[in-house]
Amino acid sequence: MTHMNVERERRTFSALETAAFDGQALLERGTALLEYEPPAPNPGRAYLKHCRSQHLSPTARLRNAIENHELSLHYQPQYAISGGRFYGLEALARWFLPSGESIAPTIFVQRAEQNGLIGALGAWVLHEACTTVAAWHRDSELLPILCVNVSPRQISHEFCSVLATTLERTGFPAARLELEITEGILIEQPELALECLAQWKRLGVRISLDDFGTGYSSLNYLSQLPVDRIKIDKSLIHRMSAEVKTAAIVRAIISLGADLGCAVLAEGVESERQLTMLIGMGCQQVQGYLLARPARADKARALLAANQGKRPIPHPYPAACSATASSHAF
């Protein structure tokens, strides 16, 4: 990344930090506590170079990183538009090399999926996130909604056992855990996927449908999945201010969520205009760089502490979206 590009990113982020908009409380409670960390240039090249220096294949290096706990979690806050109140956190895996360079999640997660390591990686993320945030709860009376991504390759009875064991060992309340899935889980083994999701619901966890609006059969899948929340894909949010049809799609998704009894969150909110449009459309929750970037656990903990006098809103989901899962809603 050139010096000019770095400076442009810094200026852009600075402008976002100081921008004024109707939901000013969102900025005040988010960006003030989170520092900007520019991404490392050419992370894929850095990864391969590092693997060569270690005389290991990329897959073997990733396996070592998982087993030796070299990865870490960052947490990105989510906010309720009503009052700009802090709502929850999404746990995001990060990998920083000894040199300080970072490996993009798209690189190591994809490699984990392709080489049979996603089970170990996913189990570590779930356990680490639940352990960390449960400890915050023991230090205070507040506990945010914790969102953890689950890859389609993790869908199995084994993961159901991992989930149950993790909740038991960490003491994390199932009702405060939300597992994020994509509609891709139904492509390869739809019957197994629905069976596993039903088991999750019986354990008491919440389920959200991530990247909604980008698949080929989103509405068909939505009628089958026992989801509690819909997350509008950031690609739609980025385009809606310039494309009338995309804005209409976003508005329709928000309306659909309301009709189905689902909360709706917009991902990738990066401008005041996007936020203003979402407020006008009746969107309930938002997440994105305009409000707060992913931060280390200590920074996220500080954000939670700063909001202790302003209790996070109660979980907004009255029931699961799909009628087939309503009996499992907790």
RARAZI-V301092 format. One record per residue. N is the residue number from 0. PHI is phi in radians with two decimals (* if undefined). NEAR is the number of other ideal C-beta (glycine too) atoms within 10 Angstrom. Layout:
N;PHI;NEAR + N;PHI;NEAR
//
This chain:
0;*;12 + 1;-1.29;8 + 2;-1.01;7 + 3;-1.11;8 + 4;-1.14;11 + 5;-1.08;12 + 6;-1.11;10 + 7;-1.11;12 + 8;-1.12;14 + 9;-1.11;12 + 10;-1.13;10 + 11;-1.10;13 + 12;-1.15;17 + 13;-1.07;11 + 14;-1.13;11 + 15;-1.13;19 + 16;-1.11;14 + 17;-1.76;9 + 18;-1.13;14 + 19;-1.98;7 + 20;-2.73;14 + 21;-0.99;12 + 22;-1.58;21 + 23;-1.00;11 + 24;-1.06;14 + 25;-1.10;24 + 26;-1.17;22 + 27;-1.10;12 + 28;-1.69;20 + 29;-2.03;26 + 30;-1.16;21 + 31;-1.08;11 + 32;-1.77;19 + 33;-2.02;23 + 34;-1.63;10 + 35;-1.49;14 + 36;-2.15;14 + 37;-1.10;12 + 38;-1.20;11 + 39;-1.25;18 + 40;-1.27;12 + 41;0.82;13 + 42;-1.06;19 + 43;-1.12;12 + 44;-1.15;11 + 45;-1.12;19 + 46;-1.13;23 + 47;-1.11;14 + 48;-1.09;14 + 49;-1.12;17 + 50;-1.08;16 + 51;-1.11;12 + 52;-1.17;12 + 53;-1.64;13 + 54;0.99;8 + 55;-2.27;14 + 56;-1.26;12 + 57;-0.97;18 + 58;-1.20;15 + 59;-1.12;13 + 60;-1.14;22 + 61;-1.15;26 + 62;-1.03;19 + 63;-1.10;12 + 64;-1.11;17 + 65;-1.17;19 + 66;-1.17;11 + 67;-1.68;8 + 68;1.01;9 + 69;-1.46;14 + 70;-1.44;19 + 71;-2.43;13 + 72;-1.99;20 + 73;-1.93;20 + 74;-2.25;27 + 75;-1.86;22 + 76;-1.17;29 + 77;-2.13;25 + 78;-2.24;28 + 79;-1.49;20 + 80;-1.10;20 + 81;-1.13;13 + 82;1.41;12 + 83;1.13;20 + 84;-1.44;17 + 85;-1.08;27 + 86;-2.08;24 + 87;-2.89;24 + 88;-2.36;30 + 89;-1.85;24 + 90;-1.42;23 + 91;-2.26;18 + 92;-1.28;22 + 93;-2.35;16 + 94;-2.36;20 + 95;-1.93;14 + 96;-1.34;19 + 97;-0.95;9 + 98;-1.28;11 + 99;1.70;8 + 100;-1.28;18 + 101;-1.88;18 + 102;-1.75;25 + 103;-1.06;17 + 104;-0.96;17 + 105;-1.07;10 + 106;-1.37;18 + 107;-1.38;23 + 108;-1.22;22 + 109;-1.08;13 + 110;-1.15;19 + 111;-1.11;23 + 112;-1.17;17 + 113;-1.38;11 + 114;-2.13;14 + 115;1.30;11 + 116;-1.80;20 + 117;-1.16;20 + 118;-1.11;17 + 119;-1.16;14 + 120;-1.12;22 + 121;-1.11;23 + 122;-1.13;18 + 123;-1.14;16 + 124;-1.04;20 + 125;-1.08;26 + 126;-1.16;17 + 127;-1.10;20 + 128;-1.14;25 + 129;-1.14;24 + 130;-1.11;14 + 131;-1.12;19 + 132;-1.28;26 + 133;-1.10;18 + 134;-1.14;14 + 135;-1.08;18 + 136;-1.11;16 + 137;-1.20;8 + 138;-1.60;10 + 139;-2.68;11 + 140;-1.67;7 + 141;-1.90;16 + 142;-2.49;18 + 143;-1.35;21 + 144;-1.19;23 + 145;-1.90;25 + 146;-1.88;25 + 147;-2.23;24 + 148;-1.37;20 + 149;-2.17;23 + 150;-1.30;19 + 151;-0.97;17 + 152;-1.27;19 + 153;-1.52;22 + 154;-1.15;22 + 155;-2.94;14 + 156;-1.16;11 + 157;-1.10;12 + 158;-1.16;22 + 159;-1.02;18 + 160;-1.17;11 + 161;-1.06;17 + 162;-1.08;25 + 163;-1.10;16 + 164;-1.14;13 + 165;-1.09;19 + 166;-1.07;19 + 167;-1.19;11 + 168;-1.30;12 + 169;-1.54;19 + 170;1.29;12 + 171;-1.31;24 + 172;-1.13;15 + 173;-1.01;18 + 174;-1.18;14 + 175;-1.77;19 + 176;-1.80;25 + 177;-2.17;21 + 178;-1.68;23 + 179;-1.71;19 + 180;-2.16;24 + 181;-2.05;21 + 182;-1.15;24 + 183;-1.10;16 + 184;-1.15;23 + 185;-1.62;22 + 186;-1.27;14 + 187;-1.53;11 + 188;-2.36;14 + 189;-1.04;12 + 190;-1.15;8 + 191;-1.10;14 + 192;-1.06;22 + 193;-1.13;19 + 194;-1.15;13 + 195;-1.18;22 + 196;-1.09;28 + 197;-1.10;15 + 198;-1.16;17 + 199;-1.05;23 + 200;-1.11;21 + 201;-1.16;14 + 202;-1.31;17 + 203;1.79;15 + 204;-1.44;24 + 205;-1.65;26 + 206;-2.30;24 + 207;-2.12;24 + 208;-1.72;26 + 209;-1.51;23 + 210;0.99;19 + 211;-1.19;27 + 212;1.82;19 + 213;-1.92;14 + 214;-1.47;18 + 215;-1.51;8 + 216;-2.36;10 + 217;-0.98;19 + 218;-1.17;11 + 219;-1.10;11 + 220;-1.18;22 + 221;-1.05;21 + 222;-1.22;12 + 223;-1.79;16 + 224;-1.51;21 + 225;-1.44;23 + 226;-1.63;30 + 227;-1.83;26 + 228;-2.56;26 + 229;-1.94;23 + 230;-1.93;26 + 231;-1.24;28 + 232;-1.07;20 + 233;-1.11;20 + 234;-1.10;14 + 235;-1.23;21 + 236;-1.12;27 + 237;-1.16;18 + 238;-1.65;15 + 239;-1.17;23 + 240;-1.30;14 + 241;-1.91;9 + 242;-2.18;13 + 243;-1.05;8 + 244;-1.16;8 + 245;-1.15;17 + 246;-1.06;17 + 247;-1.16;11 + 248;-1.14;15 + 249;-1.07;24 + 250;-1.08;17 + 251;-1.17;12 + 252;-1.12;25 + 253;-1.09;20 + 254;-1.14;13 + 255;-1.08;17 + 256;-1.03;24 + 257;-1.10;14 + 258;-1.15;9 + 259;-1.56;17 + 260;1.40;16 + 261;-1.78;27 + 262;-1.29;23 + 263;-2.23;26 + 264;-2.08;29 + 265;-1.73;28 + 266;-1.63;22 + 267;1.22;18 + 268;-1.31;25 + 269;-2.21;16 + 270;-2.48;18 + 271;-1.08;17 + 272;-1.07;14 + 273;-1.07;22 + 274;-1.11;26 + 275;-1.07;14 + 276;-1.10;19 + 277;-1.15;25 + 278;-1.07;15 + 279;-1.14;9 + 280;-1.45;17 + 281;1.52;13 + 282;-1.13;24 + 283;-1.58;20 + 284;-2.42;23 + 285;-2.44;28 + 286;-2.68;25 + 287;2.83;25 + 288;-1.12;20 + 289;-1.04;25 + 290;-1.65;24 + 291;-2.97;26 + 292;-1.54;19 + 293;-1.00;19 + 294;-2.36;22 + 295;-1.08;16 + 296;-1.00;19 + 297;-1.16;8 + 298;-1.20;17 + 299;-1.13;25 + 300;-1.10;20 + 301;-1.10;14 + 302;-1.11;21 + 303;-1.10;22 + 304;-1.09;14 + 305;-1.17;15 + 306;-1.77;18 + 307;-1.09;12 + 308;-1.45;7 + 309;-2.26;14 + 310;-0.96;11 + 311;-0.98;19 + 312;-1.11;17 + 313;-1.07;6 + 314;-1.01;17 + 315;-1.46;17 + 316;-1.46;20 + 317;-1.29;11 + 318;-3.00;17 + 319;-1.21;25 + 320;-1.14;26 + 321;-1.51;22 + 322;-1.09;11 + 323;-1.19;15 + 324;-1.91;21 + 325;-1.07;14 + 326;-1.27;12 + 327;-1.73;19 + 328;-1.19;16 + 329;-1.99;15
//
